[in-house]
Structure formats: C-alpha cells, structure tokens
C-alpha cells in the first residue's frame, strides 16, 4: 500500500481529484435529460409540438449503449490507463455537447437537428460505458482497502446529491446558464461540466503499472470476466444483491408518477419529489456506513436493508395516497437500498484483482443496465393491469427473495 492510499480520504489528494471530477461529471449526467427536454421543446421544434415521442427517442439512444457495450468497454479499460480513460471520456463528452450549437446553426431546427441530438446522445452514453468501470477501478488504486467502504459511501452520496440536484434545480440552473452565457448557455453548462471534470483529473496519480500495447481479444477477455464471477461466490452474491436493489429503484422511478398522480397535493409531473427523498435516504445510508460500516458485517447490512426495504414497500402500498407518510416511507426505502448496495459495491472492489477490475466492473455495469430495462418497461404496465398495491407487494417479495438468494450465495 502506498503512503497516499493509507491517508484519510480528506487528505488523499488522488481520491479528492476523482471525487471532485465525479461531482462535475455527475451533475452533467443528471441534468442531461432535463437539458435535452429543454432543447427539444424550446429550440428544435415549434411551440405546441408533442415532444413525448422525441424525449422517448433520446432515452432509447441513451440506453442502447449501456446494454450493448457495458461489458466490452470493461475489457478495454483493463488494457488502458484508467486515468486517461477518465480524462478522455469526460473531455469527449463535453466536446460532443458543445458541438450542438454549431450543428443547429448549420442544419437549423427540426428533424435533422434532432437526428444529430440522437447521435450525440448515443456517443455520450457510449463514452459513459468506458468511464464507469474506469472510475470504479481508479478508486481501488488510490484508496486503501480499509478506506474503501468510506470511499464508496462518499461516491454514493455524490451520485444521490447530483440526482437530487438534477430533479430539484436542473431546470432553473439551465435557465440561469442561458441568462449568463446567452442562447447556448445550457450547452456550456452541461458540456463545460464534463470538460472541467476531465481537466481536474490531469493531476490524478493512480500508480498503475505501465500498460502494454496488447490488443485485447474481446471474446476471450469477456469469458475471463464471466469465469471469475462464476468462481467467486462473494462477487456473484454481491452482483445478485445489486441487481435486486437497482431493479426496485428503477421500478419506483416509474411508479412514482402513478403515486404522485393519485395524491391531492401533487401533480403527475411532481414525481421528482418522491425520487428526491429516496435519494436523500441513500445518502443517509452512505453517511451511516461511512461512520459505522467497519463494525457492520456485510451480511448484516444486507439482512437489515432487505427486511427494511420489504417492509417499507409494503407500507408504501398503504400510504401512497398521503404525501407526508409516502415521503417518509420512500426515504426509508432509500436508506435500506443504500445499506444493501454500498457494501456490495465495496465487496466486489475488494475481491476483484486489479487486472480483472475493468472486465468485472464492465460486466457489472452491463448486467445492471440490462436488469434495469425490465422493471422500467414493465412496472407501469403491471400497475395499470393489477393496481399499485399488488405491484408494491410484489416488489417487497422480490426484495426478500433477492436478499435471501444473495445471502445464501455469500454464505456458501
């Protein structure tokens, strides 16, 4: 372990570099959808145009690379410098977004400019598939094992904070950017955040071994990652728990619209309030784990988180029509989701050797993205056919089943 790895997080310059870059890249990530909606409704199409199909197209363009390239990107990350993957992926994402004003000025508004937006969204998402496993790998290079749980707690808190920022102040922040920077202020805010993240990472020192010019054999390297996960019950059990937890959160993002719609105090488009408090819950869990996580065994954290999330989902079926009880319940869901997810991410980092981290983290990213697509697609349909109560109880049982399955694997 290097001297820098043994330092507390607040004095670890390399971790602080990754964290500060993460702040700006996460802000850009979370505001991106709000940005594209504003661009479509305010600049690309005439007022009164039905924008829902165009927004759906953007979401599809953003999702496809996560399913297609998640694992493949991890193979290359293992062979490339993690530092330069982080820098280049951020700089390129920023430059792609800053190209939009030029594109619109050349092509004008309408379908052609929208087509370019889809291509840029696809490319930005593809670069994100390289960024994610590289970031997870870089954290393990600059933080000692005894600090990993705290580092992941800070990481999760930052992600949730950016999510809250995106829901709560994304729209006014973009409007303010337009007032400060002019017509293309939105692009400057989002693209500039990515570029600033990349520039911050220029000072990062990861201590990586020198990378050869070896060209990866994609299929062989993918099989190597799969084989490692199959041989390691701890990693496999952690992946099961992560998939379970993220699937429930994904389902809640869809159900939140239906819950908000049936509340007298909210409108359907106010669903972000419910998601924001669940994000606050995950941030609270991150704080708890950062303070007490070393004394809490992983299997206990999963047990408490699984039971708590199941009970909270069941309670939400009873409180979904009242704002305050629903806010409290969704906050508890967030806390329990954090107790399940953060230790499992740490466990995967601890148990995966350096030369396999890109493959395993890429595979993890791929599996989670594929798993997320099912609840995102089915939750709303299931609610319309069976009702909110039955769907929430089904999710509670799913959480219990996933928690039991992962505990069995971890104890094997």
Phi, psi and omega in degrees: 000133179282165178300318182297321180296329183278349181288152171302154185303323183290346179247000181272099186301320183292319177294319179298326177296314178298317182295314182295320176296323178298321180304311184288321180290324178292321176301315179297316180302312189284333179274348189302315181295317177300319179298314182293323177297315179296319180296316181294314186282329187260334187236321188278330185228158182292153178301137181095351177291137176290113187264351185304315179299325181288322176294319177301319178300319178296317180296321177295316179298329180281332185276322187304313180300327179297326180279320186280321194245359185305307182289318182299318179300321180298327177299315181288325179300324178295336184259350183248164175293123180299321180301313184284334172297316179297315182295307186294319181296323177291314181297318180293321178298318178296316181294323178300317181290324178289347175284340184302315179301319179297317180300313183293325179292331179275311186272341187081191180268181176100200190295321181297313178296323177297321177300319177295320177302318178297317180296315180296320177298317178300316181291319178299316179294323178297317178296327178297328179295331174279323183296317189297306179294329178294320179295314179299320179293319182296323179301317181291339180278333186251353182239132177292160185302322183289346180257359187297318182297318177296319180298317179291330175294317176297318179301311181296320178299319180294316179300314181292322177298320177293324178297314178299317179300318180298316180288318190276316188235008180304311183295310178294329179295320178293321178295320178296321179299321177295323179290324183281314187257354181100198188304323184260029180298325180298315179296322179295320180296309185288307180297320179296326178296317177297314182296318178298320177300317179295319181293322178301322185286352177299333181268003181287137173239113183263342183070024180292153171291152181299133182270133179280176179267021180301131177269120184294142171268102196304309185295318179297316181292324175298316178298324178299318178295315177301315183298321180296316179298321180294327182280341187250098182298329180294317178293318181295316178296322178295320178296319178301316181292320178296316179298316179300311183296311182292329178295319179294317178298320178297317178298322180293329178297329177279314183293335181301328178295315179294322180295314180297324184295328183266004177267133179298330186277346186235160168255167182301323182279006173266012183300338181301332178298318180294318179292325180296317181289329175293325176294321175300320178300316178296321177297322177297316178300320178299319178295319178298314182291325177297326182273318188239003188299328181295335179267358184248106179301151184301318183293329177291318179300316178296317182299309180296316181295319181295311180297315181296318181292321179298313180295321181293321177296319177296319178294325180298329178295337180265338186250007190294344182263355180243129190297304186298309177301323180294321178296317178297316183295316180291330174296317178297320176302317179297316178302312183291325176297320177296320178297332178276315192278316187296312178297328181290323175297319178297319180299316179298318179296319182293321189268355183258124178295155186305318185288351180246358188297318179300315180297313183291316179292325175295317177297317177301313180300318181295312181299315181295318180295320176296316181296325181293329184296329182291306178296327177298324182279326191260336188301312181295320178296314180298321180295322181290329181273317189251346181094155185296320183300311182295321180295317180295320176294324177296320177296322178299316178293323178297318178299314179300314181298315179296320178296316178297316180299313181293322178295321177298316180295316182295329181274350183294000000 
